[in-house]
Every structure is written in C-alpha cells, then in structure tokens.
Amino acid sequence: MSRPTLEQVVAAIADTEPLERACDRLGCDRSTLVSVLLTARSEPAPASIPKAPPATQSASFATPAAVRQRLAERPAVEEPRPVARPGRATLYSDGASRGNPGPAGAGAVLVLGSGQQVRLGRFLGVQTNNVAEYEGVILGLEKALELGVRELDVKADSMLAMMQLRGAWKLKNEGLRPLFAKARELSERLDRVTWSHIPREQNAAADEMSNRAIDERM
C-alpha cells in the first residue's frame, strides 16, 4: 500500500472523526479547520499568533509560545514616577513696612535644586520693618518644610535677622522674641541651615513679593 498524502489523511479524519470539540476550542467552524490543516504544509509560519480563544475557554489550551506572544502584545503601562523631593534649596526672604510701623508684607522666594522657584507673599497688617523681615523668613521656612527640603541656605538683606538667627548678635527687642523662636524652631526641623546677609540688590525677587503682599493684600 502506498504512503498516503497529508491531504488524504486530513480528508479521512474529517470524514470519520468528530471535529466539533477541536472547533469549539479554536473558535472556528469545521470547514475552516480542515482548510487550515490542508494548507499547513505549504504555507510559511504565521508572523503572529492567531487571536486567543474566547475567554470562556480553559487557559490550559494556551501554548507557552502563545502566552509569551499575548504578553508581548499587551500595551505598555508606564509606572508613575515618584515625585523627587528637593533635598537642598535656597531661600531669599524680605519684609516691607510703609511707615515703619505701617502696612507691612512678608516676601519669600524658594529656589529648589531643580531651579524651580516658589514665590510667596503674606500681608501682615500694620507692623514694623523688623517684624516683616522675620515673617519673611518664617514664610519661606514653612514652605521649605512642606516641600520636603532637608538642607536650606537662607539669604536676606536684613543684617539684624540674619545675625541674630546665626547667633552672632543678641536679641534685645522683646517684641521680636516670639518670631525669633518660631524661625529657630522651624529651622531645627531641617538637617542643615545657613544664614547669610546679602546686599539689597541681590534680593530683588523677595523684595518684590513683600511689596506685592501689601498692594494685593495677599
């Protein structure tokens, strides 16, 4: 007896064997299944795995190659990047009082390590210039802690506030003592703080914010 061809074998199976179960698993009809088998020998391998069977079918019928293909075809999901907490920043602070005492405002500009600037202003009502200067420092310290800053360089054109907070000058004005204590308490929550006196022209941004606080009642 001569060796049967693949077509003859498939035709005999199709005529004598129930193919409904295989069709159910593959999600196709009988004629499609036979057609695929008859052309399998002459056609090149498909570039991609055929669509998976309906979800109601058992996952045990999926081959390892099909599983890998399905995973590869899944859309990439980008994990949310953690927000970088600024480790170090520079604080420029200032205060303004029109009349001393008079309408007063505190201003602060926080420059983060990324270069981003956070500008702040707070209207203080009628206060002295020295009170406004301390309030500017406190305003900036509070925001730095809120943003997770751990190391801070504080710069202001108030020599009084900077020298007192540094510990170089004694605090003689009892009216400033609560503000001094508040600024020190906030600064001690950080890992490192420096206090630097700078010329007024280097503090223009903080000066602008302290005056805006008065004009706009921020």
C-alpha positions in Angstrom: 0.0 0.0 0.0 1.4 3.3 -1.0 2.1 6.0 1.6 -1.0 8.4 1.9 -0.5 12.1 1.4 -1.2 14.7 4.1 -4.3 15.8 2.2 -5.6 12.2 2.1 -5.1 11.8 5.9 -6.8 15.1 6.7 -9.7 14.2 4.4 -10.1 10.8 6.0 -10.1 12.3 9.5 -12.5 15.0 8.5 -14.9 12.4 7.1 -14.7 9.9 10.0 -13.8 11.8 13.2 -15.9 14.3 15.1 -14.0 17.6 14.9 -16.6 19.7 16.8 -14.6 19.7 20.0 -11.5 21.0 18.3 -13.5 23.6 16.5 -15.0 24.7 19.8 -11.6 25.1 21.4 -10.2 27.1 18.5 -13.3 29.1 17.9 -13.8 28.2 14.2 -16.1 26.1 12.1 -15.3 22.6 10.6 -14.6 23.8 7.1 -12.1 26.4 8.3 -10.2 23.9 10.4 -9.9 21.5 7.5 -8.7 24.2 5.2 -6.0 25.3 7.7 -4.8 21.7 8.1 -4.6 21.2 4.3 -2.5 24.3 3.8 -0.3 24.0 6.8 2.5 22.1 4.9 2.8 24.6 2.1 2.3 27.9 3.9 5.1 29.7 5.9 4.7 30.0 9.7 2.4 32.9 10.6 4.1 36.2 11.6 1.9 36.4 14.7 -0.1 34.0 16.9 -3.8 33.9 16.0 -6.3 35.6 18.2 -6.7 33.7 21.5 -9.8 31.6 22.0 -12.8 33.3 23.8 -12.4 34.0 27.5 -14.8 31.2 28.4 -12.3 28.5 27.2 -9.8 27.0 29.6 -6.4 28.7 29.8 -4.8 25.2 29.8 -5.1 25.1 26.0 -2.8 28.0 25.5 0.7 27.0 24.5 3.8 28.7 26.1 4.5 30.5 22.8 1.0 31.8 22.7 1.3 33.1 26.3 4.6 34.9 25.5 3.0 36.4 22.4 0.0 37.7 24.3 2.2 39.3 27.0 4.3 40.9 24.2 1.2 42.3 22.6 -0.1 43.9 25.8 0.1 47.7 25.8 3.0 49.1 27.8 1.9 50.6 31.1 4.1 53.3 32.3 4.5 53.3 36.1 4.1 56.7 37.7 7.4 58.2 38.5 8.0 59.0 42.2 8.0 62.7 42.8 11.5 63.8 43.6 11.7 65.5 46.9 14.1 68.5 46.8 17.0 67.8 49.2 18.5 71.2 49.1 17.2 74.7 48.3 17.9 78.4 48.7 15.5 80.8 50.4 15.5 84.5 49.7 13.4 86.4 52.2 12.4 90.0 52.8 9.9 92.3 54.6 8.5 95.7 53.8 6.7 98.2 56.0 5.4 101.5 54.6 5.7 103.9 57.5 7.5 101.6 60.0 5.2 100.8 61.5 2.7 100.8 58.7 1.1 98.5 56.2 3.6 95.6 56.0 4.2 92.5 53.9 6.5 89.4 54.1 8.0 88.0 50.9 10.0 84.9 50.1 11.4 83.1 47.1 12.3 79.5 47.4 14.7 78.2 44.7 14.7 74.4 44.6 17.6 72.3 43.4 15.9 71.8 40.0 15.9 75.6 39.5 12.2 75.9 40.0 11.1 79.0 42.0 8.3 79.1 44.5 7.3 82.8 45.2 5.4 83.6 48.4 3.8 86.7 49.9 1.8 87.4 53.1 0.1 90.6 54.1 0.8 91.4 57.8 -1.4 94.4 58.5 0.4 97.2 60.4 3.8 96.1 61.5 7.4 97.3 61.8 10.0 96.5 59.2 11.9 94.1 61.5 8.7 92.1 62.2 8.1 91.9 58.4 11.7 90.7 57.9 11.3 87.8 60.4 7.9 87.0 59.0 9.5 86.6 55.5 12.0 84.1 56.9 9.2 82.1 58.6 7.1 82.1 55.5 9.9 80.6 53.5 10.9 78.1 56.2 7.3 76.8 56.4 7.1 76.2 52.6 10.5 74.6 52.5 9.4 72.1 55.2 6.2 71.5 53.4 8.1 70.6 50.2 10.4 68.2 52.0 13.6 70.3 51.8 16.3 69.0 54.1 19.1 71.5 53.6 18.4 75.2 53.2 20.6 78.3 52.6 18.7 81.3 53.9 19.7 84.7 52.4 18.2 88.1 53.3 19.2 91.8 53.2 18.2 92.2 56.9 21.5 92.0 58.8 19.6 92.1 62.1 17.6 89.0 61.4 20.5 87.0 59.8 23.0 87.8 62.6 20.5 87.1 65.3 19.4 83.8 63.8 23.0 82.8 63.3 23.7 83.5 66.9 26.2 86.3 66.3 24.0 89.1 67.7 21.9 89.1 70.9 18.2 89.6 70.7 17.3 92.8 72.5 13.8 93.6 71.2 11.4 91.5 73.2 8.7 92.1 70.6 10.8 90.0 68.1 11.4 87.1 70.5 8.3 85.1 69.5 9.2 85.4 65.8 12.9 84.6 66.6 11.8 81.5 68.5 9.4 80.4 65.7 12.1 80.8 63.0 14.6 78.8 65.1 12.1 76.1 65.8 11.3 75.7 62.1 15.0 75.7 61.1 15.8 73.0 63.6 13.5 70.6 61.8 15.9 70.7 58.9 19.2 68.8 58.6 21.2 71.9 57.9 20.6 75.6 57.6 22.9 78.5 56.8 22.1 82.2 57.4 23.6 84.8 55.1 23.3 88.5 54.8 23.2 89.7 51.1 23.0 93.2 49.5 19.6 94.5 48.8 20.1 94.4 45.0 20.6 90.6 45.3 17.3 90.2 47.0 15.0 91.9 44.4 12.7 89.0 43.9 11.8 88.6 47.6 11.5 92.4 47.9 9.0 92.4 45.0 6.9 89.7 46.8 6.9 91.6 50.1 5.6 94.7 48.3 3.1 92.7 46.3 1.8 91.3 49.6 0.9 94.9 50.7 -0.5 96.0 47.3 -2.6 92.9 46.7 -3.3 92.0 50.4 -2.0 88.5 49.7 
